[in-house]
Amino acid sequence: MLHSKSVKTRFLVSVGSNGIRAMIGFASGLLIARGLNPSGYGDLMFLLGSFVAIRSLLDMGSSSAFYTFLSRHTQRLRFYSFYFAWLGLQFVITLLSVALLIPDSIFERIWLGHNREIVVFTFFAAFMQQQVWQTVGQIGESMRKTVKVQLLNLSIAMIYLAAVSLLLVTGSMSVKKILFLMIIQYAVATLLAYRFLRGEKAGAVEKNASLKQIAREYWVYCKPLIALSLVSFLYDFADKWMLQKFGGATQQGYFQIASQFAAISLLATTSILNIFWKEIADAWAKRDQARVAMLYRKVNRGLVMLGAITTGLLLPWAEQIVTIFLGQAYAQAWPVLAIMLLYPIHQSMGQIGGTMLLASGQTRKYMSVSILIMMLSIPATYIVLAPASPASPGWLPGMELGALGMACKMVVLGIVSVNIQAWVIARYGEWKFDWVFQVVGIPLMIGLGFVAKLLVGMLWNLEEVGITKLLVPVTIASLFYLAMSMAMIWRFSWLIGVERYEIESLIRRVVHRKA
């Protein structure tokens, strides 16, 4: 099991592990949100988010190139040394800039009042999580060691939850302590991963290249992505900066915690992305277009509909979810959560489409679509967040909608962007643009969720507050909803990209194995 390399086993292990890890991570996030309150949680997310944006600027698509090249061929030590040197250069440049080079006046405007020490701590934490640990996972996945990678991820999540719980119980939680905890856990995990993942040889080396050849290969892949990296930085940073600037830390906290709840719907997508990337890159290298088309259709439809089912289950209960899990401090965040629960449905489609383009080397197409949408997003963010009556001269009036406005912008632009991306993929893949399943399946699943809540609302008072009072009606509504959803999938199996006989065959195999 630990050494299994089949796609089915790796996918099942990845989904199962990510499911458990998502629940643990979700619990950790809730504890942090409760311990820091909306304002403190907003500050933490703003600080971490700023370095996620800076990472996209410095990365310039190199991490995507690294994983794509690893997925195509077994690489020599020189290839790894080249990329690790590039990561080290990114680390040094960013650290020197943040710690020493950026003048205080500019520093104040960028990080909106946070001192230099806490920003440096944030950089260390973000670098370990977003760059170092991501590289560890890519190396493991490229060798099809999904099981080992997921065991490591699961161990990190469990240790993090235990540490966060201890901080909350002792009443000593702070932004600085959370950042320090992230640094320590990812540093230790990386050292352990070196031994854990190198236990077996990867196989015969298929490719040997000089440093000049490696650099040229990266340049060809990344050149179209350099402009995208700059725009991605502006897009990511502008969203968080403007929400922090115009809405304040509390609105940032509302939006970020709503995003964390919404991310539950992305569980299956995040589980399969690296596996999908590996298989698409492999099939594309072999010019197996039929397999590429089949993988894209099935994965795209299946994951979008799984996201719709999850959203349909959660969205009708948005107000109760916020009240029960976060308390009255976050009571005003429930409309933000309700809107954000719609976002992951098309985000799944966007991630699959982006992976499809990058894994097949279509970086120019990926760049063009991404830049177009992000350039539209930046002014849209300003419009929904800026004060209706600006206090400072030079600022244009906006709608002053705070976290709710940000959520609406994310959903609307998300729907538009992923469908443009899907149309581009259909054009270069020479197949029909696949859109009907969205129009039929997504409203159907969300509608079923409200029907289930309406039915139990006839028997119970759903205005009651408290998990014990809502446990029975929520459980019954959920079971009824899932039964209706499965019935719809059985009746309209094309919504998930399969034929009826494929579902019947799967059921027969499961029953046969149990027998």
C-alpha positions as CSV (number, residue, x, y, z in Angstrom):
1,M,0.0,0.0,0.0
2,L,2.8,2.5,0.9
3,H,4.4,1.8,-2.4
4,S,1.3,1.7,-4.7
5,K,1.6,3.7,-7.9
6,S,-1.7,3.0,-9.5
7,V,-3.8,6.1,-10.3
8,K,-6.9,4.6,-8.6
9,T,-5.1,3.8,-5.3
10,R,-3.3,7.1,-5.3
11,F,-6.5,9.0,-5.9
12,L,-8.4,7.1,-3.2
13,V,-5.6,7.6,-0.7
14,S,-5.3,11.3,-1.6
15,V,-9.0,11.9,-1.2
16,G,-9.2,10.0,2.0
17,S,-6.1,11.6,3.5
18,N,-7.1,15.1,2.3
19,G,-10.6,14.6,3.8
20,I,-9.2,13.8,7.2
21,R,-6.6,16.6,6.9
22,A,-9.2,19.1,5.8
23,M,-11.3,18.4,8.8
24,I,-8.3,18.7,11.1
25,G,-7.2,21.9,9.3
26,F,-10.7,23.2,9.5
27,A,-10.8,22.6,13.2
28,S,-7.5,24.3,13.6
29,G,-8.7,27.3,11.7
30,L,-11.8,27.6,13.8
31,L,-9.8,27.5,17.0
32,I,-7.5,30.2,15.7
33,A,-10.4,32.3,14.6
34,R,-12.0,32.0,18.1
35,G,-8.7,32.6,19.9
36,L,-7.7,35.7,17.9
37,N,-11.2,37.2,17.4
38,P,-12.2,38.7,13.9
39,S,-9.7,41.5,14.0
40,G,-6.7,39.4,15.0
41,Y,-7.7,36.6,12.6
42,G,-8.0,39.2,9.8
43,D,-4.5,40.6,10.6
44,L,-3.0,37.0,10.5
45,M,-4.7,36.3,7.1
46,F,-3.6,39.6,5.7
47,L,0.0,39.1,6.6
48,L,0.1,35.6,5.3
49,G,-1.8,36.6,2.2
50,S,0.7,39.3,1.4
51,F,3.5,36.8,1.1
52,V,1.4,34.4,-0.9
53,A,1.1,37.3,-3.4
54,I,4.8,38.1,-3.3
55,R,5.6,34.4,-3.9
56,S,3.6,34.5,-7.1
57,L,5.7,37.5,-8.2
58,L,9.1,35.8,-7.5
59,D,8.1,32.3,-8.6
60,M,7.3,33.3,-12.3
61,G,5.8,29.9,-13.0
62,S,9.0,28.0,-12.0
63,S,7.2,25.8,-9.5
64,S,4.8,24.7,-12.2
65,A,7.7,24.0,-14.6
66,F,9.6,22.1,-11.9
67,Y,6.6,19.7,-11.3
68,T,5.8,19.4,-15.0
69,F,9.4,18.4,-15.9
70,L,9.5,16.0,-12.9
71,S,6.3,14.4,-14.2
72,R,7.6,13.9,-17.7
73,H,11.1,12.4,-16.9
74,T,13.2,11.1,-14.0
75,Q,15.7,13.8,-13.3
76,R,19.3,13.9,-12.2
77,L,20.7,15.7,-9.1
78,R,21.8,18.7,-11.2
79,F,18.1,19.4,-12.0
80,Y,17.2,19.5,-8.4
81,S,20.2,21.6,-7.4
82,F,19.3,24.2,-10.1
83,Y,15.7,24.6,-8.7
84,F,16.8,24.6,-5.0
85,A,19.3,27.3,-5.8
86,W,16.5,29.3,-7.4
87,L,14.4,28.9,-4.2
88,G,17.3,30.0,-2.1
89,L,17.7,33.1,-4.2
90,Q,14.0,34.0,-3.7
91,F,14.5,33.5,0.0
92,V,17.5,35.8,0.3
93,I,16.0,38.6,-1.9
94,T,12.7,38.7,0.0
95,L,14.3,38.5,3.4
96,L,16.8,41.3,2.7
97,S,14.0,43.5,1.3
98,V,11.6,43.0,4.2
99,A,14.2,43.1,7.0
100,L,16.5,45.9,5.7
101,L,16.0,47.5,2.3
102,I,12.4,48.7,2.2
103,P,12.2,52.3,3.8
104,D,9.9,52.7,6.8
105,S,7.6,55.0,5.0
106,I,6.9,52.5,2.2
107,F,6.9,49.6,4.6
108,E,4.1,51.3,6.6
109,R,2.0,51.7,3.5
110,I,2.4,48.2,2.3
111,W,1.7,46.4,5.6
112,L,-0.6,49.0,7.0
113,G,0.8,49.5,10.5
114,H,2.3,46.1,11.2
115,N,5.9,46.2,12.6
116,R,8.9,44.8,10.7
117,E,9.5,42.0,13.2
118,I,6.0,40.4,12.7
119,V,6.3,40.8,9.0
120,V,9.6,39.0,8.9
121,F,8.1,36.2,11.0
122,T,5.3,36.0,8.5
123,F,7.7,35.7,5.6
124,F,9.5,32.7,7.2
125,A,6.2,31.0,7.9
126,A,4.8,31.6,4.4
127,F,8.1,30.5,2.7
128,M,8.2,27.2,4.6
129,Q,4.6,26.5,3.9
130,Q,4.1,27.8,0.4
131,Q,7.5,27.1,-1.2
132,V,9.5,24.6,0.7
133,W,6.7,22.2,1.7
134,Q,5.0,22.5,-1.7
135,T,8.3,21.4,-3.3
136,V,8.5,18.4,-1.0
137,G,5.0,17.3,-2.1
138,Q,5.8,17.8,-5.8
139,I,8.9,15.6,-5.6
140,G,6.9,12.9,-3.8
141,E,4.0,13.0,-6.2
142,S,6.3,13.0,-9.3
143,M,7.6,9.6,-8.0
144,R,4.0,8.5,-7.5
145,K,4.6,8.3,-3.7
146,T,1.2,9.8,-3.0
147,V,0.7,7.6,0.1
148,K,3.9,8.7,1.8
149,V,3.2,12.4,0.9
150,Q,-0.3,12.2,2.4
151,L,0.9,10.5,5.6
152,L,3.3,13.4,6.1
153,N,0.6,16.0,5.4
154,L,-1.7,14.2,7.8
155,S,0.9,14.1,10.6
156,I,1.6,17.8,10.2
157,A,-2.1,18.6,10.5
158,M,-2.5,16.6,13.6
159,I,0.5,18.1,15.4
160,Y,-0.7,21.6,14.4
161,L,-4.2,21.0,15.8
162,A,-2.7,19.8,19.1
163,A,-0.5,22.8,19.4
164,V,-3.2,25.3,18.5
165,S,-5.6,23.7,21.0
166,L,-2.9,24.1,23.7
167,L,-2.5,27.8,22.9
168,L,-6.3,28.3,23.1
169,V,-6.7,26.4,26.3
170,T,-3.9,28.3,28.0
171,G,-5.2,31.6,26.7
172,S,-1.8,32.5,25.2
173,M,-2.7,32.5,21.5
174,S,-1.3,35.4,19.4
175,V,-0.5,36.1,15.8
176,K,3.2,35.8,16.5
177,K,2.9,32.4,18.2
178,I,0.9,31.0,15.4
179,L,3.5,32.1,12.9
180,F,6.3,30.6,15.0
181,L,4.4,27.3,15.2
182,M,4.1,27.2,11.4
183,I,7.9,27.8,10.9
184,I,8.9,25.1,13.4
185,Q,6.5,22.4,12.1
186,Y,7.3,22.8,8.4
187,A,11.1,23.0,9.1
188,V,11.0,19.7,11.0
189,A,8.6,18.0,8.5
190,T,10.9,18.9,5.6
191,L,13.9,17.3,7.3
192,L,11.9,14.2,8.1
193,A,10.5,14.1,4.5
194,Y,14.1,13.9,3.1
195,R,14.5,10.4,4.7
196,F,10.9,9.3,4.3
197,L,10.6,10.0,0.5
198,R,14.0,8.8,-0.6
199,G,13.5,5.2,0.6
200,E,13.4,3.7,-2.9
201,K,15.1,4.5,-6.2
202,A,12.9,6.3,-8.7
203,G,14.0,4.1,-11.6
204,A,16.2,4.6,-14.6
205,V,17.3,8.1,-15.4
206,E,15.8,9.1,-18.7
207,K,17.2,12.5,-19.2
208,N,20.6,14.2,-18.7
209,A,21.2,17.9,-19.3
210,S,23.7,20.7,-18.6
211,L,22.8,23.6,-16.4
212,K,22.5,25.7,-19.6
213,Q,20.1,23.3,-21.1
214,I,18.0,23.2,-17.8
215,A,17.9,26.9,-17.7
216,R,16.8,27.1,-21.3
217,E,14.0,24.6,-20.7
218,Y,12.8,26.6,-17.7
219,W,13.0,29.8,-19.8
220,V,10.9,28.4,-22.6
221,Y,8.2,27.2,-20.1
222,C,8.2,30.2,-17.9
223,K,8.7,33.1,-20.3
224,P,5.0,33.4,-21.1
225,L,4.3,33.3,-17.3
226,I,6.5,36.2,-16.3
227,A,3.9,38.8,-17.1
228,L,1.3,36.6,-15.4
229,S,3.4,36.5,-12.3
230,L,3.4,40.3,-12.1
231,V,-0.4,40.5,-12.7
232,S,-1.0,37.7,-10.2
233,F,0.9,39.6,-7.6
234,L,-1.1,42.7,-8.2
235,Y,-4.3,40.8,-8.1
236,D,-3.6,38.8,-4.9
237,F,-2.1,41.6,-3.0
238,A,-4.7,44.2,-4.1
239,D,-7.6,42.1,-2.9
240,K,-6.2,41.7,0.6
241,W,-4.7,45.1,0.8
242,M,-7.8,47.0,-0.3
243,L,-10.0,44.9,2.1
244,Q,-7.6,45.6,5.0
245,K,-7.4,49.3,4.0
246,F,-11.0,50.1,3.3
247,G,-12.8,47.5,5.4
248,G,-10.4,47.0,8.3
249,A,-9.1,43.8,10.0
250,T,-12.6,42.7,11.1
251,Q,-14.0,42.7,7.6
252,Q,-10.8,40.8,6.5
253,G,-11.5,38.3,9.3
254,Y,-15.1,37.8,8.1
255,F,-14.1,37.2,4.5
256,Q,-11.2,34.9,5.3
257,I,-13.1,32.7,7.7
258,A,-15.9,32.5,5.1
259,S,-13.3,31.5,2.6
260,Q,-12.1,28.7,4.9
261,F,-15.6,27.3,5.3
262,A,-16.1,27.5,1.5
263,A,-12.8,25.6,0.9
264,I,-14.5,22.4,2.2
265,S,-16.1,22.1,-1.3
266,L,-12.6,22.1,-2.9
267,L,-11.5,19.0,-0.9
268,A,-11.8,16.5,-3.8
269,T,-10.2,19.0,-6.3
270,T,-7.1,19.7,-4.2
271,S,-6.8,15.9,-3.6
272,I,-6.6,15.0,-7.3
273,L,-4.8,18.1,-8.8
274,N,-1.2,16.7,-8.6
275,I,-2.4,13.3,-9.8
276,F,-4.3,14.8,-12.6
277,W,-1.3,17.0,-13.5
278,K,1.0,13.9,-13.6
279,E,-1.4,11.9,-15.8
280,I,-2.2,14.8,-18.2
281,A,1.6,15.6,-18.6
282,D,2.3,12.0,-19.3
283,A,-0.6,11.5,-21.8
284,W,0.3,14.7,-23.6
285,A,4.0,13.7,-23.9
286,K,2.8,10.5,-25.5
287,R,0.4,12.4,-27.8
288,D,-2.5,10.4,-26.4
289,Q,-5.2,13.0,-27.2
290,A,-8.1,10.6,-26.5
291,R,-6.9,10.0,-23.0
292,V,-6.4,13.7,-22.4
293,A,-9.9,14.5,-23.5
294,M,-11.4,11.6,-21.4
295,L,-9.5,12.6,-18.3
296,Y,-10.5,16.3,-18.6
297,R,-14.2,15.6,-19.2
298,K,-14.7,13.1,-16.4
299,V,-12.6,15.0,-13.8
300,N,-14.0,18.4,-14.7
301,R,-17.7,17.4,-14.6
302,G,-17.3,15.1,-11.6
303,L,-15.5,17.6,-9.4
304,V,-17.8,20.5,-10.3
305,M,-20.8,18.5,-9.5
306,L,-19.2,17.2,-6.2
307,G,-18.6,20.9,-5.3
308,A,-22.2,21.7,-6.2
309,I,-23.5,18.9,-4.0
310,T,-21.3,20.1,-1.1
311,T,-22.5,23.7,-1.5
312,G,-26.1,22.6,-1.7
313,L,-25.7,20.8,1.6
314,L,-24.1,23.8,3.4
315,L,-25.5,27.0,1.9
316,P,-29.0,26.8,3.3
317,W,-27.5,26.5,6.8
318,A,-25.0,29.4,6.5
319,E,-26.4,31.4,9.4
320,Q,-26.5,28.4,11.8
321,I,-23.0,27.4,10.8
322,V,-21.5,30.7,11.7
323,T,-23.4,31.0,15.0
324,I,-22.6,27.5,16.2
325,F,-18.9,27.2,15.2
326,L,-17.7,30.8,15.6
327,G,-20.0,32.4,18.1
328,Q,-21.6,35.8,18.3
329,A,-18.3,37.6,17.5
330,Y,-18.7,36.5,13.9
331,A,-22.5,36.7,13.7
332,Q,-22.4,39.4,11.0
333,A,-20.3,37.1,8.7
334,W,-23.1,34.7,7.7
335,P,-24.2,36.5,4.5
336,V,-20.5,36.5,3.4
337,L,-20.3,32.8,4.1
338,A,-23.5,32.2,2.1
339,I,-22.1,34.0,-1.0
340,M,-18.7,32.4,-0.6
341,L,-20.1,28.9,-0.5
342,L,-20.9,29.4,-4.2
343,Y,-17.3,30.2,-5.1
344,P,-15.6,26.8,-4.9
345,I,-18.0,25.2,-7.4
346,H,-16.4,27.1,-10.3
347,Q,-13.1,27.3,-8.6
348,S,-12.9,23.5,-9.0
349,M,-13.4,24.0,-12.7
350,G,-10.8,26.7,-12.8
351,Q,-8.2,24.7,-11.0
352,I,-8.7,21.7,-13.3
353,G,-8.6,23.9,-16.4
354,G,-5.5,25.7,-15.2
355,T,-3.8,22.3,-14.5
356,M,-4.8,21.1,-17.9
357,L,-3.2,24.0,-19.6
358,L,0.0,24.0,-17.5
359,A,0.5,20.2,-17.6
360,S,0.2,20.2,-21.4
361,G,2.6,23.1,-21.8
362,Q,0.0,25.6,-23.0
363,T,1.4,28.4,-20.9
364,R,0.6,31.2,-23.3
365,K,-3.1,30.3,-23.4
366,Y,-3.1,30.0,-19.6
367,M,-1.3,33.4,-19.3
368,S,-3.7,35.2,-21.7
369,V,-6.9,34.1,-20.0
370,S,-5.5,34.6,-16.4
371,I,-4.2,38.1,-17.1
372,L,-7.5,39.2,-18.7
373,I,-9.6,38.2,-15.7
374,M,-7.1,39.5,-13.1
375,M,-6.9,42.9,-14.8
376,L,-10.7,43.1,-14.6
377,S,-10.7,42.0,-11.0
378,I,-8.5,44.7,-9.6
379,P,-10.8,47.7,-10.5
380,A,-13.8,45.5,-9.6
381,T,-12.3,45.0,-6.1
382,Y,-11.9,48.8,-5.7
383,I,-15.4,49.5,-6.8
384,V,-17.0,47.1,-4.2
385,L,-14.7,48.1,-1.3
386,A,-13.8,51.8,-1.6
387,P,-15.8,54.3,0.6
388,A,-18.9,55.8,-0.9
389,S,-17.5,59.2,0.2
390,P,-13.7,59.1,0.2
391,A,-12.1,60.9,3.0
392,S,-8.8,61.4,1.1
393,P,-8.5,63.5,-2.1
394,G,-7.7,61.5,-5.2
395,W,-9.8,58.4,-4.2
396,L,-12.8,57.7,-6.4
397,P,-16.1,56.7,-4.7
398,G,-17.0,53.1,-4.4
399,M,-19.8,50.9,-3.0
400,E,-18.3,50.3,0.5
401,L,-19.6,46.8,0.7
402,G,-16.7,45.3,2.7
403,A,-16.4,41.5,2.9
404,L,-19.8,41.0,1.3
405,G,-18.8,43.0,-1.7
406,M,-15.6,41.0,-2.0
407,A,-17.5,37.7,-1.9
408,C,-19.9,38.8,-4.6
409,K,-17.0,39.9,-6.8
410,M,-15.2,36.6,-6.4
411,V,-18.3,34.5,-7.4
412,V,-19.3,36.6,-10.4
413,L,-15.8,36.9,-11.8
414,G,-15.1,33.2,-11.0
415,I,-18.0,32.0,-13.1
416,V,-17.0,34.3,-16.1
417,S,-13.2,33.4,-15.9
418,V,-13.5,29.6,-15.7
419,N,-15.9,29.4,-18.6
420,I,-13.6,31.6,-20.8
421,Q,-10.8,29.2,-19.8
422,A,-12.9,26.1,-20.6
423,W,-13.8,27.6,-24.0
424,V,-10.1,28.1,-24.8
425,I,-9.3,24.5,-23.8
426,A,-12.1,23.2,-26.0
427,R,-10.8,25.2,-28.9
428,Y,-7.2,23.9,-28.7
429,G,-8.4,20.4,-27.7
430,E,-10.8,20.3,-30.7
431,W,-13.8,19.2,-28.7
432,K,-17.2,20.8,-27.9
433,F,-17.3,23.5,-25.2
434,D,-18.8,21.8,-22.2
435,W,-21.2,24.1,-20.4
436,V,-24.7,22.5,-20.2
437,F,-23.9,20.5,-17.1
438,Q,-23.2,23.7,-15.2
439,V,-26.6,25.3,-16.0
440,V,-28.5,22.1,-15.2
441,G,-26.5,20.6,-12.3
442,I,-25.5,23.5,-10.1
443,P,-29.0,25.1,-9.6
444,L,-30.5,21.6,-9.2
445,M,-28.2,20.7,-6.3
446,I,-28.5,24.0,-4.5
447,G,-32.3,23.9,-5.0
448,L,-32.5,20.4,-3.4
449,G,-30.6,21.8,-0.4
450,F,-33.2,24.5,0.2
451,V,-36.0,22.0,-0.3
452,A,-34.5,19.7,2.3
453,K,-34.3,22.5,4.8
454,L,-37.8,23.7,4.0
455,L,-39.2,20.2,4.7
456,V,-37.5,19.8,8.1
457,G,-38.5,23.4,8.9
458,M,-42.1,22.3,8.9
459,L,-41.4,20.0,11.9
460,W,-38.7,21.8,13.8
461,N,-38.0,25.4,14.9
462,L,-34.8,26.2,13.0
463,E,-34.4,29.5,14.7
464,E,-33.1,27.7,17.8
465,V,-29.4,28.3,18.6
466,G,-27.1,25.5,19.6
467,I,-25.8,22.4,18.1
468,T,-27.8,20.1,20.3
469,K,-31.1,21.6,19.3
470,L,-30.3,21.6,15.6
471,L,-28.5,18.2,15.5
472,V,-31.6,16.1,14.7
473,P,-33.2,18.4,12.0
474,V,-29.9,19.1,10.3
475,T,-29.0,15.4,10.2
476,I,-32.4,14.4,8.8
477,A,-32.2,17.3,6.2
478,S,-28.7,16.2,5.2
479,L,-29.7,12.6,4.7
480,F,-32.7,13.5,2.7
481,Y,-30.7,15.9,0.6
482,L,-28.0,13.4,-0.1
483,A,-30.6,10.8,-1.1
484,M,-32.2,13.2,-3.5
485,S,-28.8,14.2,-4.9
486,M,-27.8,10.6,-5.5
487,A,-31.1,10.0,-7.2
488,M,-30.5,12.9,-9.5
489,I,-27.0,11.7,-10.3
490,W,-28.4,8.3,-11.1
491,R,-31.1,9.7,-13.3
492,F,-28.8,12.3,-15.0
493,S,-25.4,10.5,-14.9
494,W,-24.0,12.7,-17.7
495,L,-23.8,15.5,-15.2
496,I,-20.7,13.8,-13.7
497,G,-19.2,12.8,-17.0
498,V,-20.1,9.1,-17.0
499,E,-22.7,6.8,-18.5
500,R,-25.3,4.9,-16.5
501,Y,-23.6,1.5,-17.3
502,E,-20.3,2.8,-15.8
503,I,-22.1,3.5,-12.4
504,E,-23.8,0.1,-12.6
505,S,-20.5,-1.6,-13.3
506,L,-18.8,0.2,-10.4
507,I,-21.7,-0.9,-8.0
508,R,-21.4,-4.5,-9.1
509,R,-17.6,-4.5,-8.5
510,V,-18.1,-3.0,-5.0
511,V,-20.8,-5.6,-4.2
512,H,-18.7,-8.4,-5.6
513,R,-15.7,-7.4,-3.5
514,K,-17.8,-7.2,-0.3
515,A,-19.3,-10.6,-1.0
